[in-house]
Amino acid sequence: MKLPDLNSRSLDRIIEMAWEDRTPFGAIEAQFGLSEDRVIAIMRRELKASSFRMWRKRVSGRKTKHLAKRKFVEGRFKSQNQK
């Protein structure tokens, strides 16, 4: 799979969003145009093997990482300190 060339700022943001429990893959796709498979490939490429395994274990089957499986209507809390 050919991954897009991303600048370091975008790459850091994608990894950050992927680590967050309540940020669905759909939000990453809407912002960066990357499917779940591509996000997984980026995480595999950028993280150490042990970190990637830990991340995959966390997100596998997690309902909040998929918009269709989310039960809550409201988004997550956003601190006033966040941009």
Buried (B, 14 or more C-beta within 10 A) or exposed (E): EEEEEBEEEBBEBBBEBBBEEEBBBBBBBEEBEBEBEBBBBBBEEBBEEEEBEEBEEEBEEEEBBBEEEBEEEEEEEEEEEEE
